[in-house]
Amino acid sequence: MVKSDLEFMRMAMHLAGKARGETSPNPMVGALIVKDGRILAQGFHRRCGTDHAEIVAIKKAKALSRGATLYVTLEPCRHYGRTPPCVERIISAGIKRVVVGMKDPNPLMDGKSIAQLREAGIEAKVGVLEKELARLNEVFVKFIQHKMPFVVAKSAQSIDGKIALANGRSEWITSSTARAFAHRLRNDFDAILVGINTILIDNPYLNATKKTKKIKKIVVDSQLRLPLKANIFQQTKPQDIIIATTNRADKDRLKNFGRSGVQLMICPGKEEQVDLAWLLRQLAKQEITSVLIEGGAAVIGSALKAKLVDKMLIYIAPKILGDSKARNSVEGLSPRSMAELIELKQIRCRPISGDFLVEGYL
């Protein structure tokens, strides 16, 4: 039985997802070249600066591309960037038909490549699995449209919303399986962000699981209390560590950190804390497209209060602390009515070895 456009696009979407966490600031894109219901070649964009998915597939198919159908998850580019335009290569390859999953969200593009293909006599169909593909590339969509990173806040808590005992002990609320799952999640992001209290209490390494994954480590530290021998400096180049502080920081410590090679960002203060919105805008200028906030409670609360969080990942252990003095997973919000509560939408819940992962969008 001949596969439909929908089925071929699902295959292209699967190919795109193989490069999750590797293509920033570019999107994930997959492509297939099909003729008479048979796949001649396939490809996906592996990382920024390498061939786009369409070009990978065309190079594999060679002369067989002539008269074939190209399935591609995102509208092909028509401009010179790190690589040449894809549209011209598609036209010169003799492709007869192009099926595009979704338009490029960049307002400067917005279907212009589709129009160019049609002007060249190529049949073009647009909008196959559009919603699913927009979700796949939600990081790219936000970054390209708003020039801000896609922000995910993560917490691991008891069922009554606590992350540690009153004495500060927190090892371990969730299972080793859930912790390993959360650790692997770091590979999907450009940067991990934590508050200084997380460093002082837990002293995490914040490393990705992939040794080849370059990830930025960001510490929000308004008074620059970060110890120079903290674990985050292990297995990381100094330039990949960003310390977001304010003019409240000690000048001698600023000089010491400056000599260490780390990135120091002197941020505007907001209620005596780092202005997170300003910080995220600066990160976007460095082409940091996605940020995972791993704690602590005050930083997550500040980010939620400023409406900077796009998605929440809450790992819940079926345990009850029941102590009003125990540390909450989110702090700093002061709703005055039930109508002011922050509500998560598009909720998904999955079990992980006795725990649960709740995922929701703001």
Backbone torsions as a table, in degrees:
resi	resn	phi	psi	omega
1	MET	NA	134.0	-179.2
2	VAL	-72.1	131.9	179.8
3	LYS	-72.3	152.6	179.5
4	SER	-88.6	170.1	175.5
5	ASP	-57.3	-38.2	-179.3
6	LEU	-61.9	-43.9	-178.8
7	GLU	-66.9	-42.7	178.7
8	PHE	-65.5	-37.4	179.1
9	MET	-67.6	-35.3	175.8
10	ARG	-61.4	-38.3	177.6
11	MET	-66.1	-40.9	178.3
12	ALA	-65.2	-38.2	178.7
13	MET	-65.0	-39.4	176.6
14	HIS	-61.4	-41.7	177.3
15	LEU	-61.3	-44.0	-179.6
16	ALA	-57.8	-42.1	-177.2
17	GLY	-66.2	-13.8	178.4
18	LYS	-64.9	-22.4	-178.0
19	ALA	-101.7	21.1	-178.8
20	ARG	-54.2	130.1	178.2
21	GLY	80.9	2.5	-174.2
22	GLU	-115.6	-14.7	-168.7
23	THR	-99.6	-7.7	-174.8
24	SER	-52.8	139.0	4.9
25	PRO	-87.1	11.9	177.9
26	ASN	-83.5	163.0	175.7
27	PRO	-80.6	168.6	170.0
28	MET	-85.0	129.3	-177.7
29	VAL	-139.4	137.3	175.3
30	GLY	-124.3	154.8	-177.5
31	ALA	-147.4	148.4	175.2
32	LEU	-132.3	145.5	170.0
33	ILE	-114.9	122.7	-171.3
34	VAL	-128.0	138.6	174.1
35	LYS	-140.7	129.8	-179.7
36	ASP	54.2	38.9	176.9
37	GLY	77.3	2.9	-178.0
38	ARG	-111.7	133.2	178.8
39	ILE	-76.7	119.7	179.5
40	LEU	-90.0	-34.1	-178.0
41	ALA	-162.0	158.9	178.0
42	GLN	-146.9	160.2	-179.9
43	GLY	-166.8	164.6	174.0
44	PHE	-146.7	156.4	179.9
45	HIS	-77.3	117.5	-173.7
46	ARG	-83.7	-42.8	179.6
47	ARG	-164.3	162.3	-178.4
48	CYS	-58.2	132.2	179.5
49	GLY	98.4	-15.4	177.6
50	THR	-95.1	171.5	-179.6
51	ASP	-54.0	141.1	173.8
52	HIS	-71.7	163.1	-172.6
53	ALA	-56.8	-42.4	-178.4
54	GLU	-61.3	-40.3	-177.8
55	ILE	-69.6	-38.8	177.0
56	VAL	-57.8	-46.9	-178.3
57	ALA	-67.2	-42.3	-179.7
58	ILE	-63.8	-40.8	178.4
59	LYS	-62.9	-35.0	179.2
60	LYS	-73.0	-41.3	-176.7
61	ALA	-75.7	-28.1	-179.1
62	LYS	54.5	-129.2	-174.8
63	ALA	-67.0	-20.3	179.4
64	LEU	-67.0	-14.0	178.7
65	SER	-63.9	-27.5	-176.0
66	ARG	-62.5	124.0	179.0
67	GLY	84.3	2.1	-176.2
68	ALA	-93.3	175.4	175.0
69	THR	-106.2	133.5	175.8
70	LEU	-103.6	124.8	172.4
71	TYR	-104.0	124.2	-179.7
72	VAL	-140.1	136.2	-172.0
73	THR	-71.9	-23.9	-178.5
74	LEU	-133.1	144.9	177.3
75	GLU	-47.9	127.7	-178.9
76	PRO	-61.8	148.6	179.9
77	CYS	-76.4	154.1	179.6
78	ARG	-128.6	15.9	-177.1
79	HIS	-127.7	160.4	174.2
80	TYR	-83.5	125.7	174.3
81	GLY	-131.2	-122.0	173.5
82	ARG	-75.0	-18.7	177.8
83	THR	-134.4	161.3	179.4
84	PRO	-67.8	166.8	179.3
85	PRO	-61.8	142.6	178.6
86	CYS	-85.1	-31.2	-175.6
87	VAL	-57.7	-46.2	-178.5
88	GLU	-61.8	-37.6	179.5
89	ARG	-68.7	-37.0	178.0
90	ILE	-63.4	-44.2	-179.8
91	ILE	-64.0	-46.4	-177.5
92	SER	-69.4	-22.4	179.6
93	ALA	-76.5	-11.3	178.5
94	GLY	83.2	18.3	176.1
95	ILE	-58.6	134.8	-176.3
96	LYS	-92.3	-32.3	-173.8
97	ARG	-144.1	140.3	177.9
98	VAL	-127.2	127.3	175.5
99	VAL	-109.7	117.7	-175.3
100	VAL	-107.6	129.9	179.8
101	GLY	-65.8	-51.9	-179.6
102	MET	-148.5	153.4	175.5
103	LYS	-67.8	156.0	172.7
104	ASP	-67.0	125.9	-177.7
105	PRO	-70.0	-9.4	178.4
106	ASN	-65.6	121.6	-179.1
107	PRO	-57.3	-24.7	179.0
108	LEU	-72.4	-20.3	179.5
109	MET	-96.1	-75.8	173.2
110	ASP	44.2	54.6	173.9
111	GLY	90.8	0.5	-177.7
112	LYS	-64.1	-35.3	177.6
113	SER	-67.4	-37.2	178.2
114	ILE	-61.1	-44.6	179.5
115	ALA	-62.2	-40.0	-179.7
116	GLN	-65.0	-39.4	177.5
117	LEU	-63.3	-43.7	-179.0
118	ARG	-66.6	-37.5	177.2
119	GLU	-63.0	-27.3	178.9
120	ALA	-85.6	4.5	178.3
121	GLY	86.5	12.8	-179.8
122	ILE	-95.0	130.4	175.9
123	GLU	-69.4	132.7	-177.8
124	ALA	-131.9	126.3	177.2
125	LYS	-115.1	134.6	-173.7
126	VAL	-128.3	142.0	172.2
127	GLY	98.6	40.7	176.3
128	VAL	-102.4	118.5	-175.0
129	LEU	62.5	35.0	-173.9
130	GLU	-59.0	-46.5	-178.0
131	LYS	-64.8	-42.6	-179.7
132	GLU	-64.7	-39.1	-178.5
133	LEU	-73.1	-33.6	175.1
134	ALA	-64.4	-37.0	176.0
135	ARG	-67.4	-42.5	178.6
136	LEU	-56.7	-42.0	-177.2
137	ASN	-107.3	35.8	-178.2
138	GLU	-60.7	-31.9	177.9
139	VAL	-64.4	-50.3	-179.1
140	PHE	-63.3	-41.3	-178.0
141	VAL	-60.2	-47.5	-179.8
142	LYS	-66.6	-44.6	-176.6
143	PHE	-61.8	-43.9	-175.1
144	ILE	-73.8	-28.7	-177.3
145	GLN	-90.2	-31.8	-172.3
146	HIS	-119.8	-4.1	-179.2
147	LYS	55.2	39.7	177.2
148	MET	-137.6	148.1	176.9
149	PRO	-67.8	152.6	169.7
150	PHE	-79.0	125.8	-171.9
151	VAL	-113.3	126.1	175.4
152	VAL	-118.1	129.7	176.4
153	ALA	-105.7	131.3	-176.1
154	LYS	-120.2	138.9	172.9
155	SER	-142.7	153.2	173.6
156	ALA	-122.1	122.1	-169.2
157	GLN	-145.5	166.4	171.8
158	SER	-76.3	173.2	-176.6
159	ILE	-69.6	-18.0	175.7
160	ASP	-100.7	20.9	167.9
161	GLY	81.7	23.2	-178.4
162	LYS	-106.3	144.6	-179.5
163	ILE	-110.9	-10.2	-179.6
164	ALA	-163.6	159.8	175.1
165	LEU	-69.1	169.0	-179.9
166	ALA	-61.5	-27.4	179.2
167	ASN	-84.9	2.5	176.6
168	GLY	96.8	-11.9	-178.3
169	ARG	-69.7	134.7	-176.7
170	SER	-136.5	2.7	-176.8
171	GLU	-93.3	118.6	-14.6
172	TRP	-124.2	139.8	179.4
173	ILE	-81.2	-47.6	-179.2
174	THR	-95.7	168.5	-176.8
175	SER	-72.9	163.7	177.8
176	SER	-62.9	-32.8	178.4
177	THR	-65.7	-44.3	178.8
178	ALA	-65.7	-38.2	179.7
179	ARG	-67.0	-39.3	178.4
180	ALA	-66.1	-38.9	177.7
181	PHE	-61.6	-45.4	179.6
182	ALA	-66.1	-35.4	179.8
183	HIS	-65.3	-43.4	179.2
184	ARG	-63.9	-27.7	-179.7
185	LEU	-59.8	-27.5	179.6
186	ARG	-58.5	-28.6	-178.9
187	ASN	-62.3	-19.0	-176.3
188	ASP	-84.9	-7.0	-170.6
189	PHE	-115.3	156.8	174.6
190	ASP	-79.9	-30.0	-174.0
191	ALA	-151.0	151.2	172.5
192	ILE	-114.8	134.3	-178.4
193	LEU	-121.0	132.7	175.4
194	VAL	-137.3	160.7	173.8
195	GLY	-87.6	162.6	-177.3
196	ILE	-61.6	-32.1	-179.5
197	ASN	-64.4	-33.8	176.5
198	THR	-63.2	-39.2	178.3
199	ILE	-67.5	-46.4	-175.6
200	LEU	-68.4	-32.8	-177.0
201	ILE	-89.1	-48.6	-172.9
202	ASP	-101.0	-22.2	-178.7
203	ASN	48.3	55.6	-177.4
204	PRO	-75.9	161.9	175.3
205	TYR	-86.9	-34.3	179.6
206	LEU	61.2	31.5	178.3
207	ASN	-87.3	151.0	172.0
208	ALA	-75.9	164.7	178.3
209	THR	-81.5	-30.2	175.9
210	LYS	-77.5	124.1	179.8
211	LYS	-66.8	-25.4	-179.0
212	THR	-85.8	-7.8	-176.7
213	LYS	-79.8	121.3	175.5
214	LYS	-91.3	117.7	-177.0
215	ILE	-128.5	138.1	177.4
216	LYS	-83.2	142.5	175.6
217	LYS	-112.9	121.9	-175.4
218	ILE	-116.2	128.3	177.8
219	VAL	-116.9	122.7	176.0
220	VAL	-89.2	111.6	-168.8
221	ASP	-145.1	85.3	-170.3
222	SER	-62.9	-27.6	-178.7
223	GLN	-110.4	7.0	178.6
224	LEU	54.6	60.6	177.9
225	ARG	-96.3	1.8	-175.4
226	LEU	-60.8	124.8	176.1
227	PRO	-68.7	138.0	-179.6
228	LEU	-66.3	-16.5	179.9
229	LYS	-107.2	20.9	178.2
230	ALA	-63.5	152.6	-176.0
231	ASN	-63.1	-22.4	-177.7
232	ILE	-63.4	-19.1	179.4
233	PHE	-78.7	-10.3	-178.5
234	GLN	-76.2	138.8	175.1
235	GLN	57.4	30.3	-178.2
236	THR	-142.5	136.7	175.6
237	LYS	-71.8	141.8	-178.1
238	PRO	-53.1	-38.1	-177.3
239	GLN	-68.6	-13.1	177.8
240	ASP	-92.4	6.0	175.7
241	ILE	-110.0	127.1	-179.9
242	ILE	-116.9	123.6	177.0
243	ILE	-108.8	115.7	179.3
244	ALA	-95.5	111.8	-177.4
245	THR	-129.8	-170.9	-179.6
246	THR	-133.4	-179.0	178.3
247	ASN	-73.3	3.2	173.5
248	ARG	-80.9	-10.2	-177.7
249	ALA	-69.5	147.5	177.7
250	ASP	-65.1	131.8	-174.4
251	LYS	-65.4	-37.2	178.4
252	ASP	-66.2	-39.2	178.2
253	ARG	-68.3	-34.9	175.7
254	LEU	-59.7	-42.2	179.2
255	LYS	-64.9	-42.3	-179.5
256	ASN	-61.6	-46.0	179.9
257	PHE	-68.6	-34.7	177.1
258	GLY	-60.4	-38.9	179.3
259	ARG	-72.2	-21.3	-176.8
260	SER	-75.8	-15.6	178.6
261	GLY	95.6	-3.1	178.6
262	VAL	-73.5	161.5	175.8
263	GLN	-84.2	119.6	175.7
264	LEU	-102.4	125.7	175.0
265	MET	-114.8	114.0	176.2
266	ILE	-86.7	103.2	-172.5
267	CYS	-95.5	153.6	170.8
268	PRO	-60.8	147.0	178.1
269	GLY	-89.9	147.2	175.7
270	LYS	-136.8	110.4	-174.5
271	GLU	55.2	43.6	178.5
272	GLU	65.5	15.3	177.1
273	GLN	-123.1	166.5	177.1
274	VAL	-62.4	133.7	175.1
275	ASP	-74.9	102.5	-173.4
276	LEU	-66.7	-33.9	178.8
277	ALA	-63.7	-43.6	177.3
278	TRP	-61.7	-43.6	179.9
279	LEU	-60.2	-46.2	-178.5
280	LEU	-63.9	-35.6	176.9
281	ARG	-64.6	-37.6	177.8
282	GLN	-68.9	-37.4	177.7
283	LEU	-63.7	-39.0	178.6
284	ALA	-62.0	-35.3	178.2
285	LYS	-64.8	-23.0	175.0
286	GLN	-90.3	10.7	-178.3
287	GLU	62.2	33.4	168.8
288	ILE	-87.3	107.8	-170.9
289	THR	-96.4	-16.5	-177.8
290	SER	-143.2	138.6	-178.1
291	VAL	-132.2	130.4	175.1
292	LEU	-104.7	115.1	176.3
293	ILE	-88.0	116.2	-178.3
294	GLU	-102.8	7.5	179.1
295	GLY	133.4	173.5	-0.1
296	GLY	-92.1	-161.3	-173.5
297	ALA	-60.4	-38.2	-178.0
298	ALA	-69.5	-40.2	179.5
299	VAL	-66.5	-44.2	177.8
300	ILE	-61.5	-43.1	178.4
301	GLY	-61.4	-42.9	179.5
302	SER	-63.8	-41.4	180.0
303	ALA	-66.6	-39.1	177.4
304	LEU	-66.7	-42.9	-179.2
305	LYS	-61.7	-36.8	179.9
306	ALA	-84.9	2.8	179.0
307	LYS	59.2	44.7	-178.8
308	LEU	-104.2	-9.3	-176.1
309	VAL	-92.1	130.9	178.1
310	ASP	-93.8	-33.5	-174.9
311	LYS	-146.7	146.6	174.3
312	MET	-114.1	138.4	170.7
313	LEU	-120.6	112.9	-175.6
314	ILE	-118.0	111.9	176.7
315	TYR	-89.0	120.0	-173.5
316	ILE	-116.6	122.0	174.0
317	ALA	-93.1	138.9	-179.5
318	PRO	-76.5	61.0	-178.5
319	LYS	-130.6	151.5	-179.3
320	ILE	-122.8	125.0	175.8
321	LEU	-88.2	-46.3	175.4
322	GLY	67.3	24.5	-178.2
323	ASP	-117.5	118.4	-177.7
324	SER	-64.8	-19.7	-179.8
325	LYS	-92.1	-5.8	178.0
326	ALA	-69.0	154.8	-175.3
327	ARG	-73.7	132.3	178.1
328	ASN	-82.3	158.9	178.9
329	SER	-78.0	-24.6	177.5
330	VAL	-135.9	133.3	178.9
331	GLU	-136.2	158.7	174.1
332	GLY	99.9	-2.7	177.1
333	LEU	-94.8	140.1	-178.0
334	SER	-134.1	68.2	179.4
335	PRO	-66.2	141.1	-179.0
336	ARG	-99.6	-8.7	176.6
337	SER	-153.2	164.6	178.9
338	MET	-63.0	-26.5	-180.0
339	ALA	-68.7	-19.3	-178.7
340	GLU	-91.6	-0.7	179.5
341	LEU	-65.2	145.1	176.4
342	ILE	-80.2	126.1	-175.5
343	GLU	-112.2	131.4	174.8
344	LEU	-88.5	144.4	-178.5
345	LYS	-128.1	169.6	-177.8
346	GLN	52.0	50.5	-174.0
347	ILE	-70.7	135.9	169.3
348	ARG	-128.4	139.4	-178.7
349	CYS	-131.9	131.6	179.0
350	ARG	-137.3	142.3	176.8
351	PRO	-78.6	142.5	175.4
352	ILE	-135.8	95.7	174.7
353	SER	50.7	51.8	177.2
354	GLY	91.0	-18.0	174.7
355	ASP	-99.8	179.5	178.6
356	PHE	-134.4	141.3	172.7
357	LEU	-108.0	118.4	175.8
358	VAL	-104.5	124.3	-179.1
359	GLU	-117.7	129.8	179.9
360	GLY	-151.3	154.1	-179.8
361	TYR	-101.5	151.1	177.3
362	LEU	-87.7	NA	NA
